[in-house]
């Protein structure tokens, strides 16, 4: 019989964007916490049974607010473990604060090289408290090259990369797009960084057209990409294909000026990376939920379309449950961190294995390639190349703009 330790409460802190520009990406984690509350409310670790309290704090889509949230969880709530996802500035702020305060943290939705870069670390470095699961920038480049090659041999591809951290990482000579593209015979044309939200893209359109770049790759916001595409159509044919990560992995309805953006980018035939979908062949090791069931449950409960982060949010909670149930002492932060370091967990996003690298603090997720196809119920994300993960079924064919 398990020993009742209800007087000893395990506390899990969650930092997620409930307000601000990233709020739509906080919705999947909020849903998963509600859906898995019965599973997470009480856990067994060996012969012991523990009550679990989950404390959620709003990052407000702001790195400083996120840091304050971590401190409140670490010191006020005395959280044993912190979970977080979403935000190229917010996520690193959370993980850095957890490392400073000595709280185990699991995070996701950020390329692993970017995760390490923002922490001033290399793939060889080992953090004591913070662990992450995601794909790499090189994985994105490989998927996009697969998409380009469906339109023929080596291509000249224009780069629409910003002047911030995102663009800097994509230009990285070791981990960015150039090594992958060059090895596969493609030529990248990079006119230089643009300023998000304000650039008219005249210079970029002219430079790419002069070099004959019929394909464009980017990590732009949907509104910036729509502005670029609109400008490109004014003086000649638009790009045959745009491959874009970041916000274009989500439905266009989750952007500002949603109707204009959807109409513009629906014509652009944008292709993107896919790290999770209802068609992925995985099942949760915690509650048996399939990818299709998770997406359907989210849509029924919220009235909103599924988002790719939904699968990662569920996996995040699954990893937390694994750590709480396998740590030598789940009330001890150091023991929980040790459990994460050796974790191999079957989740609805696939098997996450921190013992396999590419870094002691990273579990890698495979990618496939998808494209937004117009449909009667709005845009549908079809999987159109699965080289990186053949177990994921193809659900459509790549369609260029012309």
C-alpha positions in Angstrom: 0.0 0.0 0.0 1.4 3.5 -0.8 2.2 5.7 2.1 -0.1 8.8 2.4 2.1 11.9 2.4 -0.7 14.4 1.8 0.8 16.8 4.4 3.8 17.0 2.1 2.7 19.0 -1.0 4.6 19.1 -4.2 4.4 22.5 -5.9 4.8 23.0 -9.7 5.1 26.6 -11.0 4.1 27.5 -14.5 5.1 30.7 -16.3 3.0 31.3 -19.4 1.8 34.3 -21.4 -1.8 34.9 -20.4 -1.8 38.5 -21.5 0.2 40.5 -24.1 1.2 39.8 -27.6 2.1 36.1 -26.9 -1.2 35.4 -25.1 -2.6 33.1 -27.9 0.4 30.8 -27.4 -0.4 30.6 -23.6 -3.9 29.2 -24.3 -2.7 25.6 -25.1 -0.8 25.2 -21.9 -3.7 26.6 -19.9 -6.0 24.0 -21.5 -3.6 21.2 -20.9 -3.2 22.1 -17.2 -7.0 21.9 -16.9 -7.3 18.7 -18.8 -4.5 16.9 -16.9 -5.4 18.3 -13.5 -6.9 14.9 -12.3 -3.6 13.2 -13.3 -1.3 15.9 -11.8 -3.3 16.6 -8.7 -1.9 13.6 -6.9 1.1 11.5 -7.9 2.8 8.4 -6.6 6.6 8.1 -6.2 7.6 4.6 -5.2 5.6 3.8 -2.0 4.6 7.4 -1.4 1.6 9.4 -2.6 1.8 13.2 -2.8 -0.7 16.0 -3.4 0.5 18.4 -6.1 -0.3 22.1 -6.2 0.0 23.9 -9.6 0.6 27.7 -9.4 0.3 29.6 -12.6 1.9 33.1 -13.2 1.4 35.4 -16.2 4.6 36.3 -18.0 2.7 39.2 -19.5 4.7 38.5 -22.7 7.5 40.5 -21.1 10.9 39.2 -20.0 11.1 41.4 -16.8 7.6 40.3 -15.7 8.6 36.7 -16.4 11.6 37.1 -14.1 9.5 38.5 -11.4 7.0 35.6 -11.9 9.9 33.1 -11.4 11.0 34.8 -8.2 7.5 34.7 -6.8 7.2 31.0 -7.6 10.6 30.1 -6.3 10.5 32.2 -3.1 6.8 32.8 -2.4 5.3 29.5 -3.6 8.5 27.6 -2.9 8.0 25.7 -6.2 9.8 22.4 -6.6 9.7 22.6 -10.4 8.9 25.3 -13.0 7.4 24.8 -16.5 7.5 27.4 -19.3 7.1 27.8 -23.1 6.7 30.6 -25.7 8.7 33.8 -26.4 12.1 34.4 -27.9 12.9 36.9 -25.1 10.5 35.6 -22.4 11.6 32.0 -22.4 15.3 32.7 -21.9 14.4 35.1 -19.1 12.5 32.4 -17.3 15.2 29.8 -17.7 18.0 32.1 -16.6 16.0 33.1 -13.5 15.4 29.5 -12.6 19.1 28.7 -13.0 20.0 31.7 -10.7 17.5 30.7 -8.1 18.2 27.0 -8.1 14.8 25.8 -9.3 14.5 22.9 -11.8 12.9 24.1 -15.1 11.6 22.4 -18.2 11.0 24.5 -21.3 10.1 24.2 -25.0 9.2 26.0 -28.3 12.6 27.6 -28.9 15.3 26.1 -31.3 18.0 24.5 -29.1 20.9 26.5 -30.5 19.0 29.7 -29.7 18.2 28.4 -26.2 21.9 27.9 -25.6 23.0 31.1 -27.3 20.8 33.3 -25.2 22.3 31.7 -22.1 25.9 32.3 -23.3 26.5 28.5 -23.5 27.6 25.9 -26.0 26.4 22.4 -26.8 29.0 21.0 -24.4 27.9 23.0 -21.4 25.6 21.6 -18.7 23.3 23.7 -16.7 22.4 22.3 -13.3 18.8 23.3 -13.1 17.3 24.0 -16.6 16.3 21.5 -19.3 14.8 22.0 -22.7 13.2 20.1 -25.6 13.0 21.4 -29.2 14.3 21.1 -32.7 17.4 22.8 -34.1 18.0 25.6 -36.6 19.7 23.1 -38.8 16.6 20.9 -38.6 14.5 23.8 -39.9 17.0 24.5 -42.7 16.9 20.8 -43.7 13.1 20.7 -43.8 13.0 23.9 -45.9 15.6 22.5 -48.3 13.4 19.5 -48.7 10.6 21.9 -49.7 12.7 23.9 -52.1 13.9 20.7 -53.8 10.4 19.6 -54.6 10.4 22.5 -57.1 13.6 21.3 -58.8 17.4 21.2 -58.4 19.6 23.6 -56.6 17.7 26.9 -56.0 18.6 30.5 -55.4 16.7 31.4 -52.3 16.1 34.9 -50.9 16.5 35.5 -47.2 14.0 37.7 -45.3 15.7 37.8 -41.9 15.4 40.5 -39.3 18.1 42.6 -37.7 17.6 41.1 -34.2 18.5 37.8 -32.5 16.4 35.7 -34.8 18.3 37.0 -37.9 21.6 36.7 -36.2 21.1 33.1 -35.4 19.8 32.2 -38.8 22.9 33.8 -40.3 25.2 31.8 -37.9 28.0 30.2 -40.0 28.0 27.0 -37.9 24.4 26.4 -36.9 22.3 28.6 -39.2 21.0 28.1 -42.7 24.1 28.6 -44.8 25.9 25.3 -44.0 22.8 23.2 -44.7 21.9 25.1 -47.9 25.4 25.2 -49.3 25.9 21.5 -48.7 22.8 20.8 -50.7 23.8 23.1 -53.5 21.5 26.0 -52.8 22.5 29.7 -53.0 21.2 32.0 -50.3 20.8 35.8 -51.1 20.7 37.8 -47.9 20.1 41.6 -48.5 20.6 42.3 -44.8 18.4 42.6 -41.8 15.1 44.4 -41.6 13.5 46.2 -38.7 10.3 44.4 -37.5 7.0 46.2 -37.8 8.3 49.2 -39.9 10.3 48.1 -42.9 8.6 48.7 -46.3 10.8 46.0 -47.9 11.6 48.0 -51.0 15.3 47.2 -50.8 14.7 43.5 -50.1 12.3 43.1 -53.0 14.7 44.8 -55.4 17.7 42.8 -54.3 16.0 39.4 -54.5 14.5 40.2 -57.9 17.9 41.3 -59.2 19.4 37.9 -58.2 16.6 35.9 -59.6 15.5 34.5 -56.2 12.1 32.9 -56.9 11.9 31.3 -53.5 12.0 33.2 -50.2 12.8 31.9 -46.7 12.0 33.8 -43.5 11.2 33.8 -39.8 9.1 36.9 -40.0 5.9 37.7 -38.2 2.8 37.1 -40.3 2.1 40.9 -40.6 5.7 41.6 -41.8 5.6 38.7 -44.3 2.2 39.9 -45.6 3.7 43.4 -46.1 6.7 41.9 -47.9 4.5 39.8 -50.1 2.2 42.7 -51.0 5.2 44.8 -52.0 6.7 41.9 -54.0 3.5 41.6 -56.0 3.4 45.3 -57.0 6.4 45.2 -59.4 6.3 41.7 -60.8 5.6 38.1 -59.9 5.6 37.2 -56.2 7.8 34.4 -54.9 6.9 31.0 -56.1 7.2 29.7 -52.6 7.8 31.2 -49.2 9.2 29.0 -46.4 8.7 30.6 -43.0 9.0 29.5 -39.4 8.0 31.3 -36.1 4.5 32.8 -36.3 3.6 31.1 -39.5 3.6 27.7 -37.7 0.3 28.9 -36.2 -3.0 29.7 -37.9 -3.1 33.1 -39.5 -6.1 34.1 -37.4 -3.7 34.5 -34.4 -2.2 37.6 -35.8 -3.1 41.3 -35.8 -5.2 42.4 -38.8 -6.1 38.7 -39.1 -8.4 39.0 -42.2 -5.9 41.0 -44.2 -3.0 38.8 -43.3 -5.0 35.6 -44.0 -6.1 36.8 -47.5 -2.6 37.9 -48.4 -0.7 34.8 -47.2 -3.4 32.4 -48.4 -2.3 33.5 -51.9 1.4 33.2 -51.0 1.1 29.5 -50.4 3.4 29.6 -47.3 5.2 26.5 -46.3 6.5 26.0 -42.8 7.9 23.6 -40.2 5.7 21.1 -38.4 6.7 19.8 -35.0 3.3 18.5 -33.9 0.0 18.0 -35.6 -3.2 15.9 -35.0 -1.8 13.4 -37.6 1.4 12.7 -35.7 1.5 9.0 -34.7 2.2 9.5 -31.0 0.3 8.7 -27.8 0.8 10.1 -24.4 2.5 7.9 -21.9 0.7 9.6 -19.1 -3.0 9.3 -20.1 -3.0 7.5 -23.4 -4.2 10.6 -25.4 -3.5 10.5 -29.1 -2.6 13.5 -31.1 -5.9 13.5 -32.9 -7.8 13.3 -29.6 -5.8 16.1 -28.0 -6.5 18.4 -31.0 -10.2 17.5 -31.0 -10.6 18.0 -27.3 -8.9 21.4 -27.5 -11.2 22.6 -30.3 -14.3 21.4 -28.5 -13.3 23.0 -25.2 -12.1 26.4 -26.5 -13.8 26.8 -29.9 -10.4 27.7 -31.3 -8.3 25.8 -33.9 -5.5 23.5 -32.6 -2.1 25.0 -32.4 1.2 23.3 -32.8 2.3 24.3 -29.3 -0.6 22.2 -27.9 1.3 19.0 -28.3 4.4 20.5 -26.7 2.3 21.8 -23.8 1.0 18.3 -23.1 4.5 16.9 -23.4 5.7 19.5 -20.9 3.3 18.4 -18.3 4.1 14.8 -19.0 7.8 15.5 -18.4 6.9 17.2 -15.1 4.9 14.2 -14.0 7.8 11.9 -14.9 10.2 13.9 -12.8 7.8 14.0 -9.8 7.2 10.3 -9.9 10.8 9.1 -10.6 13.0 11.5 -8.6 14.8 9.9 -5.6 13.1 12.6 -3.5 10.5 14.8 -5.3 10.5 17.3 -2.5 14.2 18.0 -3.2 15.0 20.3 -6.1 18.4 18.8 -6.7 16.8 15.3 -7.0 14.2 16.6 -9.5 17.0 18.1 -11.6 18.8 14.8 -11.6 15.7 13.0 -12.7 15.3 15.4 -15.6 18.9 15.0 -16.6 18.4 11.3 -17.2 14.9 11.4 -18.4 13.5 9.4 -21.4 9.8 10.0 -21.7 7.2 8.8 -24.2 4.9 11.8 -24.8 2.2 12.9 -27.2 5.0 14.8 -29.0 7.2 11.8 -29.4 9.9 10.3 -27.2 12.0 12.9 -25.4 15.5 11.7 -24.5 17.8 13.9 -22.5 20.5 11.2 -22.6 20.9 11.4 -26.4 21.9 15.0 -26.8 22.7 17.1 -28.8 23.6 18.7 -25.4 23.3 17.4 -21.8 20.4 19.7 -21.3 18.6 19.2 -24.6 16.1 16.6 -25.9 15.7 16.9 -29.6 12.4 16.9 -31.5 12.2 15.9 -35.2 10.6 18.1 -37.8 8.6 17.6 -40.9 7.5 20.2 -43.5 4.0 21.5 -44.0 2.0 24.1 -46.1 -1.0 26.1 -45.4 -3.8 25.1 -47.8 -7.0 27.1 -48.1 -10.1 25.3 -47.1 -13.8 25.9 -46.4 -13.2 26.1 -42.6 -10.1 28.3 -42.9 -6.4 27.4 -43.6 -5.4 23.8 -43.1 -1.8 22.8 -42.3 -0.9 19.8 -44.5 2.2 17.8 -44.0 3.9 17.8 -47.4 7.4 16.4 -46.7 8.4 13.9 -43.9 12.1 13.1 -44.6 13.0 14.1 -41.0 10.3 11.8 -39.5 8.9 9.2 -42.0 6.5 7.9 -39.4 4.5 11.1 -39.7 2.0 10.6 -42.6 1.9 13.0 -45.6 -1.5 14.7 -45.7 -1.1 16.9 -48.8 1.2 18.0 -51.7 3.3 21.1 -52.0 1.6 23.7 -54.2 3.7 26.7 -55.4 2.1 30.1 -56.0 2.7 29.8 -59.8 
